[in-house]
Amino acid sequence: MTTIATMFTPAQRERLRQQIPMRYSCRRFNAAPSMSDWAALAYAAQRFTLPGVRIALCPVEDALFTGIPLGPERVSGCRCAAVVIASSAHPNARIHAGVSGEALVLEAAALGLGSCWVSGTYRKRMLDIALSPDESVLSLIALGVPASPMPARRSRKEISRICAADFSQWSQTLQDVAKAVQWAPSAMNLQPWQMALTPRGFTLDGSDRSRLDIGIALCHAEVTLSEPHQWVLGTHRSQPLALLRGL
């Protein structure tokens, strides 16, 4: 069975790791992915799928995206989206969905494509996706050729606000992991993560228990590690959402 630790080859880890500081939320697109890029994304959607998760690529129209008053700019010009689907039958499907979807986002960035997670500002009735009784759509990922370059400055929380205790005393490996998490996207850019070292190991948790956001951050953390490590995912509120032993 594919796990977070086994879903990436060493070459894929390095390829995706390099994209972490380059990926950004693109809301205006000029064109759909080329046929070759579409094929590469379709392969990645299958290759990076964890248990309880399914990612379906589909054509879309501008009318699918709604936007919200005083919120981020509405997605426009998008002709292709990845539909991130989770099964209620798997206890960690929402975290797995974040990992799998963000891996696809990083692959899109490696292809020179733009992307944007869209969780609430779209019309679900316009999606022509067959779902099993235990499945639900968690989010869309808009994909395509970006209409504008990466912004010169992106708002991120100071590392001290998302890391407990003295970050400077952490090992270089864990500092690299924390910085990778710092670049991860999240709903409304809230960056709800909290990272800490405990007697049990390195923990990645969320102040609002957002499992999808934790999964996205976890993807950044995992590809930053040069070797696979075993993550323990919590299922109860008394447990951290992600625990990494051995570092």
Accessible surface in RSA format (square Angstrom, percent):
REM  Atomic radii and reference values for relative SASA: ProtOr
REM  Chains: A
REM  Algorithm: Lee & Richards
REM  Probe-radius: 1.40
REM  Slices: 20
REM RES _ NUM      All-atoms   Total-Side   Main-Chain    Non-polar    All polar
REM                ABS   REL    ABS   REL    ABS   REL    ABS   REL    ABS   REL
RES MET A   1   195.79 101.4 116.68  77.2  79.11 188.4 110.06  93.6  85.73 113.6
RES THR A   2    51.25  36.4  41.99  42.6   9.26  22.1   8.93  12.0  42.32  64.0
RES THR A   3    51.18  36.4  47.78  48.4   3.40   8.1  49.37  66.3   1.81   2.7
RES ILE A   4    10.49   6.0   8.52   6.3   1.97   4.7   8.52   6.1   1.97   5.3
RES ALA A   5     9.74   9.0   8.50  13.1   1.24   2.8   8.50  12.0   1.24   3.3
RES THR A   6    82.84  58.9  63.31  64.2  19.53  46.5  65.99  88.6  16.85  25.5
RES MET A   7     0.00   0.0   0.00   0.0   0.00   0.0   0.00   0.0   0.00   0.0
RES PHE A   8     8.52   4.3   0.00   0.0   8.52  22.2   0.19   0.1   8.33  23.8
RES THR A   9    56.99  40.5  53.71  54.5   3.28   7.8  53.74  72.2   3.24   4.9
RES PRO A  10   111.21  81.0 104.06  94.9   7.15  26.0 105.64  87.2   5.57  34.6
RES ALA A  11    75.84  69.7  61.84  95.4  14.01  31.9  70.81  99.7   5.03  13.3
RES GLN A  12    32.36  18.1  31.94  23.3   0.42   1.0  15.78  33.6  16.58  12.6
RES ARG A  13     8.11   3.4   7.96   4.1   0.14   0.3   6.95   9.5   1.15   0.7
RES GLU A  14    72.99  41.9  71.69  54.2   1.30   3.1  43.67  84.5  29.31  23.9
RES ARG A  15    96.90  40.7  90.58  46.2   6.32  15.1  40.23  55.0  56.67  34.3
RES LEU A  16     0.65   0.4   0.65   0.5   0.00   0.0   0.65   0.5   0.00   0.0
RES ARG A  17    92.55  38.9  90.59  46.2   1.95   4.7  20.23  27.6  72.32  43.8
RES GLN A  18    94.57  52.9  83.28  60.9  11.29  26.9  22.34  47.5  72.23  54.8
RES GLN A  19    30.54  17.1  30.54  22.3   0.00   0.0   0.00   0.0  30.54  23.2
RES ILE A  20     5.87   3.3   5.77   4.3   0.10   0.2   5.77   4.2   0.10   0.3
RES PRO A  21    59.43  43.3  56.68  51.7   2.75  10.0  56.68  46.8   2.75  17.1
RES MET A  22   103.12  53.4  96.40  63.8   6.72  16.0  72.68  61.8  30.44  40.3
RES ARG A  23    10.50   4.4   7.25   3.7   3.24   7.7   4.83   6.6   5.67   3.4
RES TYR A  24    32.17  15.0  26.91  15.3   5.26  13.7  26.73  20.1   5.44   6.7
RES SER A  25    61.00  51.5  38.12  50.9  22.88  52.7  21.12  45.0  39.88  55.9
RES CYS A  26     4.42   3.3   1.87   2.1   2.55   6.0   2.55   6.5   1.87   2.0
RES ARG A  27    56.73  23.8  51.49  26.3   5.24  12.5  13.63  18.6  43.10  26.1
RES ARG A  28   106.44  44.7 104.49  53.3   1.95   4.7  26.06  35.6  80.38  48.7
RES PHE A  29    11.92   6.0   0.09   0.1  11.83  30.8   0.09   0.1  11.83  33.9
RES ASN A  30   107.21  73.9  73.84  71.4  33.38  80.4  17.72  42.6  89.50  86.5
RES ALA A  31    45.58  41.9  39.98  61.7   5.60  12.7  45.32  63.8   0.26   0.7
RES ALA A  32    42.83  39.4  29.52  45.6  13.31  30.3  29.52  41.6  13.31  35.3
RES PRO A  33    13.28   9.7   0.00   0.0  13.28  48.3   0.00   0.0  13.28  82.5
RES SER A  34    58.66  49.6  44.48  59.4  14.18  32.7  52.97 112.8   5.68   8.0
RES MET A  35   176.01  91.1 163.36 108.1  12.65  30.1 125.55 106.7  50.46  66.9
RES SER A  36    84.00  71.0  67.57  90.2  16.43  37.9  55.46 118.1  28.55  40.0
RES ASP A  37    28.80  20.2  28.76  28.6   0.04   0.1   0.04   0.1  28.76  28.7
RES TRP A  38    84.64  34.0  84.64  41.0   0.00   0.0  62.12  33.1  22.52  36.5
RES ALA A  39    60.11  55.3  49.92  77.0  10.20  23.2  54.77  77.1   5.34  14.2
RES ALA A  40    32.44  29.8  22.39  34.6  10.05  22.9  30.35  42.7   2.09   5.5
RES LEU A  41     0.00   0.0   0.00   0.0   0.00   0.0   0.00   0.0   0.00   0.0
RES ALA A  42    39.20  36.0  35.90  55.4   3.29   7.5  37.68  53.1   1.52   4.0
RES TYR A  43   140.08  65.4 133.21  75.8   6.87  17.9 109.73  82.5  30.35  37.4
RES ALA A  44     3.37   3.1   3.00   4.6   0.37   0.8   3.37   4.7   0.00   0.0
RES ALA A  45     2.98   2.7   2.50   3.9   0.48   1.1   2.65   3.7   0.33   0.9
RES GLN A  46   134.79  75.4 120.12  87.8  14.67  34.9  42.45  90.4  92.34  70.0
RES ARG A  47    65.56  27.5  53.11  27.1  12.45  29.6  27.22  37.2  38.34  23.2
RES PHE A  48     5.18   2.6   5.18   3.2   0.00   0.0   5.18   3.1   0.00   0.0
RES THR A  49    37.82  26.9  26.52  26.9  11.30  26.9  24.00  32.2  13.82  20.9
RES LEU A  50     2.03   1.1   0.00   0.0   2.03   5.1   0.88   0.6   1.15   3.1
RES PRO A  51    30.23  22.0  17.63  16.1  12.60  45.8  29.54  24.4   0.69   4.3
RES GLY A  52    23.41  28.9   0.00   N/A  23.41  28.9  10.52  28.9  12.88  28.9
RES VAL A  53    14.31   9.4   0.00   0.0  14.31  34.5   1.57   1.4  12.74  34.6
RES ARG A  54    89.40  37.5  88.20  45.0   1.20   2.9  55.86  76.3  33.54  20.3
RES ILE A  55     7.77   4.4   0.13   0.1   7.64  18.4   0.13   0.1   7.64  20.7
RES ALA A  56    22.29  20.5  16.90  26.1   5.38  12.2  22.29  31.4   0.00   0.0
RES LEU A  57    34.31  19.1   8.07   5.8  26.24  66.0   8.07   5.7  26.24  70.6
RES CYS A  58    18.67  14.1  18.35  20.5   0.33   0.8  14.90  37.8   3.77   4.1
RES PRO A  59   108.00  78.7  92.64  84.4  15.37  55.9  92.96  76.7  15.05  93.5
RES VAL A  60    15.50  10.2   3.08   2.8  12.42  29.9  10.30   8.9   5.20  14.1
RES GLU A  61   114.63  65.8 112.40  85.0   2.23   5.3  40.11  77.6  74.52  60.8
RES ASP A  62    45.63  32.0  43.53  43.3   2.10   5.0  21.05  49.5  24.58  24.5
RES ALA A  63    53.98  49.6  42.78  66.0  11.20  25.5  52.07  73.3   1.91   5.1
RES LEU A  64     3.67   2.0   3.67   2.6   0.00   0.0   3.67   2.6   0.00   0.0
RES PHE A  65     3.68   1.8   1.16   0.7   2.52   6.6   1.16   0.7   2.52   7.2
RES THR A  66    52.17  37.1  31.43  31.9  20.74  49.4  27.38  36.8  24.78  37.5
RES GLY A  67    20.30  25.0   0.00   N/A  20.30  25.0   8.05  22.1  12.25  27.4
RES ILE A  68    77.99  44.4  64.10  47.8  13.89  33.5  67.72  48.8  10.27  27.9
RES PRO A  69   124.15  90.5  99.28  90.5  24.87  90.4 110.76  91.4  13.39  83.2
RES LEU A  70   193.99 108.0 144.72 103.5  49.28 123.9 156.28 109.8  37.71 101.5
RES GLY A  71    27.46  33.9   0.00   N/A  27.46  33.9   6.62  18.2  20.84  46.7
RES PRO A  72    57.89  42.2  39.33  35.9  18.56  67.5  52.03  43.0   5.86  36.4
RES GLU A  73    93.64  53.8  75.81  57.4  17.84  42.5  47.68  92.2  45.96  37.5
RES ARG A  74    95.55  40.1  87.19  44.4   8.36  19.9  28.93  39.5  66.62  40.4
RES VAL A  75     2.76   1.8   1.59   1.4   1.17   2.8   1.59   1.4   1.17   3.2
RES SER A  76    31.69  26.8  31.57  42.1   0.12   0.3  20.27  43.2  11.41  16.0
RES GLY A  77    18.32  22.6   0.00   N/A  18.32  22.6  15.44  42.4   2.89   6.5
RES CYS A  78     0.15   0.1   0.00   0.0   0.15   0.3   0.15   0.4   0.00   0.0
RES ARG A  79   110.33  46.3 104.85  53.4   5.48  13.0  40.01  54.7  70.32  42.6
RES CYS A  80     0.29   0.2   0.29   0.3   0.00   0.0   0.29   0.7   0.00   0.0
RES ALA A  81     0.00   0.0   0.00   0.0   0.00   0.0   0.00   0.0   0.00   0.0
RES ALA A  82     0.00   0.0   0.00   0.0   0.00   0.0   0.00   0.0   0.00   0.0
RES VAL A  83     0.00   0.0   0.00   0.0   0.00   0.0   0.00   0.0   0.00   0.0
RES VAL A  84     0.00   0.0   0.00   0.0   0.00   0.0   0.00   0.0   0.00   0.0
RES ILE A  85     0.65   0.4   0.36   0.3   0.29   0.7   0.36   0.3   0.29   0.8
RES ALA A  86     5.49   5.0   4.20   6.5   1.30   2.9   4.73   6.7   0.76   2.0
RES SER A  87    18.59  15.7  16.36  21.8   2.23   5.1  14.33  30.5   4.26   6.0
RES SER A  88    97.91  82.7  59.41  79.3  38.50  88.7  54.85 116.8  43.06  60.3
RES ALA A  89    82.91  76.2  44.14  68.1  38.76  88.2  56.28  79.3  26.63  70.5
RES HIS A  90    51.93  28.4  45.84  31.9   6.09  15.6  32.34  33.3  19.59  22.8
RES PRO A  91    95.54  69.6  66.59  60.7  28.95 105.2  79.57  65.7  15.97  99.2
RES ASN A  92    19.59  13.5  19.59  18.9   0.00   0.0   0.00   0.0  19.59  18.9
RES ALA A  93     3.85   3.5   3.25   5.0   0.60   1.4   3.25   4.6   0.60   1.6
RES ARG A  94   123.31  51.8 122.22  62.3   1.09   2.6  28.40  38.8  94.91  57.5
RES ILE A  95     0.00   0.0   0.00   0.0   0.00   0.0   0.00   0.0   0.00   0.0
RES HIS A  96    16.59   9.1  16.59  11.5   0.00   0.0   8.74   9.0   7.85   9.1
RES ALA A  97     0.00   0.0   0.00   0.0   0.00   0.0   0.00   0.0   0.00   0.0
RES GLY A  98     0.00   0.0   0.00   N/A   0.00   0.0   0.00   0.0   0.00   0.0
RES VAL A  99     0.00   0.0   0.00   0.0   0.00   0.0   0.00   0.0   0.00   0.0
RES SER A 100     0.08   0.1   0.00   0.0   0.08   0.2   0.00   0.0   0.08   0.1
RES GLY A 101     0.00   0.0   0.00   N/A   0.00   0.0   0.00   0.0   0.00   0.0
RES GLU A 102     0.00   0.0   0.00   0.0   0.00   0.0   0.00   0.0   0.00   0.0
RES ALA A 103     0.00   0.0   0.00   0.0   0.00   0.0   0.00   0.0   0.00   0.0
RES LEU A 104     0.18   0.1   0.18   0.1   0.00   0.0   0.18   0.1   0.00   0.0
RES VAL A 105     0.25   0.2   0.12   0.1   0.13   0.3   0.12   0.1   0.13   0.3
RES LEU A 106     0.00   0.0   0.00   0.0   0.00   0.0   0.00   0.0   0.00   0.0
RES GLU A 107    18.24  10.5  18.24  13.8   0.00   0.0   3.00   5.8  15.25  12.4
RES ALA A 108     0.11   0.1   0.11   0.2   0.00   0.0   0.11   0.2   0.00   0.0
RES ALA A 109    20.68  19.0   8.21  12.7  12.46  28.4   9.82  13.8  10.86  28.8
RES ALA A 110    29.98  27.6   1.77   2.7  28.21  64.2   2.91   4.1  27.07  71.7
RES LEU A 111    49.31  27.5  24.47  17.5  24.83  62.4  30.34  21.3  18.97  51.0
RES GLY A 112    54.99  67.8   0.00   N/A  54.99  67.8  36.22  99.4  18.77  42.0
RES LEU A 113    14.65   8.2   4.53   3.2  10.11  25.4   4.69   3.3   9.95  26.8
RES GLY A 114     3.52   4.3   0.00   N/A   3.52   4.3   3.52   9.7   0.00   0.0
RES SER A 115     4.31   3.6   3.79   5.1   0.52   1.2   0.03   0.1   4.28   6.0
RES CYS A 116     1.81   1.4   1.75   1.9   0.06   0.1   0.06   0.1   1.75   1.9
RES TRP A 117    29.78  11.9  17.37   8.4  12.41  29.1  17.37   9.3  12.41  20.1
RES VAL A 118     3.94   2.6   0.90   0.8   3.04   7.3   3.94   3.4   0.00   0.0
RES SER A 119    57.43  48.5  38.33  51.2  19.10  44.0  29.88  63.6  27.55  38.6
RES GLY A 120    64.04  79.0   0.00   N/A  64.04  79.0  33.20  91.1  30.84  69.1
RES THR A 121    30.69  21.8  29.59  30.0   1.10   2.6  20.27  27.2  10.42  15.7
RES TYR A 122    15.31   7.1   0.98   0.6  14.33  37.3   0.98   0.7  14.33  17.7
RES ARG A 123    85.10  35.7  80.54  41.1   4.55  10.8  16.61  22.7  68.48  41.5
RES LYS A 124   126.08  61.5 113.71  69.8  12.37  29.5  69.94  63.0  56.14  59.8
RES ARG A 125   199.47  83.7 157.52  80.3  41.95  99.9  78.60 107.4 120.87  73.3
RES MET A 126    79.12  41.0  47.63  31.5  31.49  75.0  49.11  41.8  30.01  39.8
RES LEU A 127    26.15  14.6   7.66   5.5  18.49  46.5   8.93   6.3  17.22  46.4
RES ASP A 128   145.28 101.8 117.26 116.7  28.02  66.3  39.28  92.4 106.01 105.7
RES ILE A 129    36.64  20.8  15.76  11.7  20.88  50.3  18.24  13.1  18.40  49.9
RES ALA A 130    92.87  85.4  69.79 107.7  23.08  52.5  79.95 112.6  12.92  34.2
RES LEU A 131    77.69  43.3  43.18  30.9  34.51  86.7  45.22  31.8  32.46  87.4
RES SER A 132    55.13  46.6  45.47  60.7   9.66  22.2  16.08  34.2  39.05  54.7
RES PRO A 133   148.97 108.6 105.49  96.2  43.48 158.1 119.46  98.6  29.51 183.4
RES ASP A 134    55.39  38.8  46.02  45.8   9.36  22.1  30.87  72.6  24.52  24.5
RES GLU A 135    34.45  19.8  20.60  15.6  13.84  33.0   2.16   4.2  32.29  26.4
RES SER A 136    53.26  45.0  51.63  68.9   1.62   3.7  40.81  86.9  12.44  17.4
RES VAL A 137    18.06  11.9   8.94   8.1   9.11  22.0   8.94   7.8   9.11  24.7
RES LEU A 138    20.11  11.2   6.51   4.7  13.60  34.2   8.83   6.2  11.28  30.3
RES SER A 139     0.00   0.0   0.00   0.0   0.00   0.0   0.00   0.0   0.00   0.0
RES LEU A 140     0.00   0.0   0.00   0.0   0.00   0.0   0.00   0.0   0.00   0.0
RES ILE A 141     0.00   0.0   0.00   0.0   0.00   0.0   0.00   0.0   0.00   0.0
RES ALA A 142     0.00   0.0   0.00   0.0   0.00   0.0   0.00   0.0   0.00   0.0
RES LEU A 143     0.02   0.0   0.00   0.0   0.02   0.1   0.00   0.0   0.02   0.1
RES GLY A 144     0.17   0.2   0.00   N/A   0.17   0.2   0.17   0.5   0.00   0.0
RES VAL A 145    57.59  37.9  57.59  52.1   0.00   0.0  57.59  50.0   0.00   0.0
RES PRO A 146    34.81  25.4  24.42  22.3  10.39  37.8  24.42  20.2  10.39  64.6
RES ALA A 147    35.73  32.9   9.31  14.4  26.41  60.1  10.17  14.3  25.56  67.7
RES SER A 148    41.57  35.1  35.45  47.3   6.12  14.1  23.17  49.3  18.40  25.8
RES PRO A 149   118.71  86.5 100.99  92.1  17.73  64.4 111.59  92.1   7.12  44.2
RES MET A 150    71.62  37.1  52.11  34.5  19.51  46.5  51.98  44.2  19.64  26.0
RES PRO A 151    62.25  45.4  49.42  45.0  12.83  46.6  59.72  49.3   2.52  15.7
RES ALA A 152   119.41 109.8  67.72 104.5  51.68 117.6  78.87 111.1  40.54 107.4
RES ARG A 153   199.94  83.9 177.10  90.3  22.84  54.4  73.70 100.7 126.23  76.5
RES ARG A 154    56.42  23.7  36.43  18.6  19.98  47.6  25.20  34.4  31.21  18.9
RES SER A 155    70.14  59.3  60.57  80.8   9.57  22.0  28.88  61.5  41.26  57.8
RES ARG A 156    58.24  24.5  29.99  15.3  28.26  67.3  14.79  20.2  43.46  26.3
RES LYS A 157    52.28  25.5  47.31  29.0   4.97  11.8  24.26  21.8  28.02  29.9
RES GLU A 158   121.64  69.8 119.05  90.1   2.59   6.2  40.72  78.8  80.92  66.1
RES ILE A 159    34.33  19.5  33.53  25.0   0.81   1.9  33.53  24.1   0.81   2.2
RES SER A 160    82.34  69.6  63.42  84.6  18.92  43.6  45.78  97.5  36.56  51.2
RES ARG A 161   148.82  62.5 128.98  65.7  19.85  47.3  46.02  62.9 102.80  62.3
RES ILE A 162     0.00   0.0   0.00   0.0   0.00   0.0   0.00   0.0   0.00   0.0
RES CYS A 163     7.05   5.3   0.02   0.0   7.03  16.5   0.34   0.9   6.71   7.2
RES ALA A 164    45.41  41.8  36.44  56.2   8.97  20.4  45.13  63.6   0.28   0.7
RES ALA A 165    99.74  91.7  50.34  77.7  49.39 112.4  71.64 100.9  28.09  74.4
RES ASP A 166    76.61  53.7  66.64  66.3   9.97  23.6  34.85  82.0  41.76  41.6
RES PHE A 167    29.91  15.0  26.97  16.7   2.94   7.6  26.97  16.3   2.94   8.4
RES SER A 168    76.40  64.6  54.05  72.1  22.35  51.5  48.36 103.0  28.05  39.3
RES GLN A 169   139.55  78.0 109.03  79.7  30.52  72.7  37.67  80.2 101.88  77.3
RES TRP A 170    15.24   6.1   6.85   3.3   8.39  19.7   4.26   2.3  10.98  17.8
RES SER A 171    59.61  50.4  43.63  58.2  15.99  36.8  53.09 113.1   6.53   9.1
RES GLN A 172   114.82  64.2 105.58  77.2   9.24  22.0  58.95 125.5  55.87  42.4
RES THR A 173    57.97  41.2  54.18  54.9   3.78   9.0  20.08  27.0  37.89  57.3
RES LEU A 174     2.87   1.6   2.87   2.1   0.00   0.0   2.87   2.0   0.00   0.0
RES GLN A 175    28.35  15.9  28.35  20.7   0.00   0.0   0.00   0.0  28.35  21.5
RES ASP A 176    59.18  41.5  54.49  54.2   4.69  11.1  13.67  32.2  45.51  45.4
RES VAL A 177     0.16   0.1   0.16   0.1   0.00   0.0   0.16   0.1   0.00   0.0
RES ALA A 178     0.00   0.0   0.00   0.0   0.00   0.0   0.00   0.0   0.00   0.0
RES LYS A 179    92.68  45.2  92.57  56.8   0.12   0.3  51.03  45.9  41.65  44.4
RES ALA A 180     7.56   6.9   4.20   6.5   3.36   7.6   6.96   9.8   0.60   1.6
RES VAL A 181     0.00   0.0   0.00   0.0   0.00   0.0   0.00   0.0   0.00   0.0
RES GLN A 182    32.29  18.1  32.29  23.6   0.00   0.0   2.30   4.9  30.00  22.8
RES TRP A 183    82.97  33.3  77.30  37.4   5.66  13.3  59.97  32.0  23.00  37.3
RES ALA A 184     0.00   0.0   0.00   0.0   0.00   0.0   0.00   0.0   0.00   0.0
RES PRO A 185    15.40  11.2  11.12  10.1   4.29  15.6  15.40  12.7   0.00   0.0
RES SER A 186    18.27  15.4   0.00   0.0  18.27  42.1   4.64   9.9  13.63  19.1
RES ALA A 187    55.56  51.1  41.28  63.7  14.28  32.5  53.42  75.2   2.14   5.7
RES MET A 188   122.07  63.2  92.27  61.1  29.80  70.9  81.23  69.1  40.84  54.1
RES ASN A 189    64.36  44.4  51.72  50.0  12.64  30.4  28.79  69.3  35.58  34.4
RES LEU A 190   103.15  57.4  98.13  70.2   5.01  12.6 100.36  70.5   2.79   7.5
RES GLN A 191     3.92   2.2   3.77   2.8   0.15   0.4   0.00   0.0   3.92   3.0
RES PRO A 192     7.28   5.3   3.44   3.1   3.84  14.0   7.27   6.0   0.01   0.1
RES TRP A 193     0.13   0.1   0.00   0.0   0.13   0.3   0.00   0.0   0.13   0.2
RES GLN A 194    77.99  43.6  76.37  55.8   1.62   3.8  35.14  74.8  42.85  32.5
RES MET A 195     0.13   0.1   0.00   0.0   0.13   0.3   0.00   0.0   0.13   0.2
RES ALA A 196    22.81  21.0  22.81  35.2   0.00   0.0  22.81  32.1   0.00   0.0
RES LEU A 197    82.12  45.7  54.01  38.6  28.11  70.7  54.29  38.1  27.83  74.9
RES THR A 198    52.28  37.2  35.36  35.8  16.92  40.3  41.25  55.4  11.04  16.7
RES PRO A 199   150.55 109.7 104.55  95.3  45.99 167.2 117.94  97.4  32.61 202.7
RES ARG A 200   126.72  53.2 113.47  57.8  13.25  31.5  57.94  79.2  68.78  41.7
RES GLY A 201     9.84  12.1   0.00   N/A   9.84  12.1   9.84  27.0   0.00   0.0
RES PHE A 202     0.00   0.0   0.00   0.0   0.00   0.0   0.00   0.0   0.00   0.0
RES THR A 203    10.94   7.8  10.94  11.1   0.00   0.0   3.84   5.2   7.10  10.7
RES LEU A 204     0.00   0.0   0.00   0.0   0.00   0.0   0.00   0.0   0.00   0.0
RES ASP A 205    34.88  24.4  34.88  34.7   0.00   0.0  14.94  35.2  19.93  19.9
RES GLY A 206     6.22   7.7   0.00   N/A   6.22   7.7   0.87   2.4   5.35  12.0
RES SER A 207    88.50  74.8  48.84  65.2  39.66  91.4  43.44  92.5  45.06  63.1
RES ASP A 208    81.37  57.0  53.08  52.8  28.29  66.9  43.06 101.3  38.30  38.2
RES ARG A 209    47.63  20.0  35.80  18.3  11.82  28.1  24.81  33.9  22.82  13.8
RES SER A 210    29.36  24.8  20.63  27.5   8.73  20.1  16.83  35.8  12.53  17.5
RES ARG A 211    50.59  21.2  46.06  23.5   4.53  10.8  15.98  21.8  34.61  21.0
RES LEU A 212    25.62  14.3  23.76  17.0   1.86   4.7  23.76  16.7   1.86   5.0
RES ASP A 213     7.96   5.6   7.96   7.9   0.00   0.0   0.00   0.0   7.96   7.9
RES ILE A 214     0.12   0.1   0.12   0.1   0.00   0.0   0.12   0.1   0.00   0.0
RES GLY A 215     0.00   0.0   0.00   N/A   0.00   0.0   0.00   0.0   0.00   0.0
RES ILE A 216     4.00   2.3   4.00   3.0   0.00   0.0   4.00   2.9   0.00   0.0
RES ALA A 217     0.00   0.0   0.00   0.0   0.00   0.0   0.00   0.0   0.00   0.0
RES LEU A 218     0.00   0.0   0.00   0.0   0.00   0.0   0.00   0.0   0.00   0.0
RES CYS A 219     0.00   0.0   0.00   0.0   0.00   0.0   0.00   0.0   0.00   0.0
RES HIS A 220     0.00   0.0   0.00   0.0   0.00   0.0   0.00   0.0   0.00   0.0
RES ALA A 221     0.00   0.0   0.00   0.0   0.00   0.0   0.00   0.0   0.00   0.0
RES GLU A 222     0.00   0.0   0.00   0.0   0.00   0.0   0.00   0.0   0.00   0.0
RES VAL A 223     1.99   1.3   0.00   0.0   1.99   4.8   0.00   0.0   1.99   5.4
RES THR A 224    24.51  17.4   9.87  10.0  14.63  34.9   9.55  12.8  14.96  22.6
RES LEU A 225     1.54   0.9   0.68   0.5   0.86   2.2   1.17   0.8   0.37   1.0
RES SER A 226   102.16  86.3  73.17  97.7  28.98  66.8  53.73 114.4  48.43  67.8
RES GLU A 227   112.80  64.8 112.59  85.2   0.20   0.5  28.85  55.8  83.95  68.5
RES PRO A 228    78.44  57.2  60.87  55.5  17.58  63.9  61.04  50.4  17.41 108.2
RES HIS A 229    42.84  23.4  36.15  25.1   6.69  17.1  28.15  29.0  14.70  17.1
RES GLN A 230   117.93  65.9 109.72  80.2   8.21  19.6  53.19 113.2  64.74  49.1
RES TRP A 231    11.99   4.8   1.11   0.5  10.88  25.5   1.11   0.6  10.88  17.7
RES VAL A 232    60.00  39.5  56.07  50.8   3.93   9.5  59.36  51.6   0.64   1.7
RES LEU A 233    26.35  14.7   9.81   7.0  16.53  41.6   9.81   6.9  16.53  44.5
RES GLY A 234     3.55   4.4   0.00   N/A   3.55   4.4   3.25   8.9   0.30   0.7
RES THR A 235    63.63  45.3  40.99  41.6  22.64  54.0  28.88  38.8  34.75  52.5
RES HIS A 236   117.17  64.0 112.54  78.2   4.63  11.8  73.09  75.3  44.08  51.3
RES ARG A 237   189.21  79.4 165.53  84.4  23.68  56.4  77.88 106.4 111.33  67.5
RES SER A 238   105.79  89.4  65.05  86.8  40.74  93.8  58.76 125.1  47.03  65.9
RES GLN A 239    68.67  38.4  66.83  48.8   1.83   4.4  15.28  32.5  53.39  40.5
RES PRO A 240    15.96  11.6  13.07  11.9   2.89  10.5  13.90  11.5   2.06  12.8
RES LEU A 241     0.26   0.1   0.26   0.2   0.00   0.0   0.26   0.2   0.00   0.0
RES ALA A 242     0.00   0.0   0.00   0.0   0.00   0.0   0.00   0.0   0.00   0.0
RES LEU A 243     5.47   3.0   5.47   3.9   0.00   0.0   5.47   3.8   0.00   0.0
RES LEU A 244     0.00   0.0   0.00   0.0   0.00   0.0   0.00   0.0   0.00   0.0
RES ARG A 245   131.13  55.1 123.62  63.0   7.51  17.9  51.63  70.6  79.50  48.2
RES GLY A 246    75.75  93.4   0.00   N/A  75.75  93.4  41.29 113.3  34.46  77.2
RES LEU A 247    71.25  39.7  25.34  18.1  45.91 115.4  53.51  37.6  17.74  47.7
END  Absolute sums over single chains surface
CHAIN  1 A    11482.7       8924.4       2558.3       6488.6       4994.1
END  Absolute sums over all chains
TOTAL         11482.7       8924.4       2558.3       6488.6       4994.1
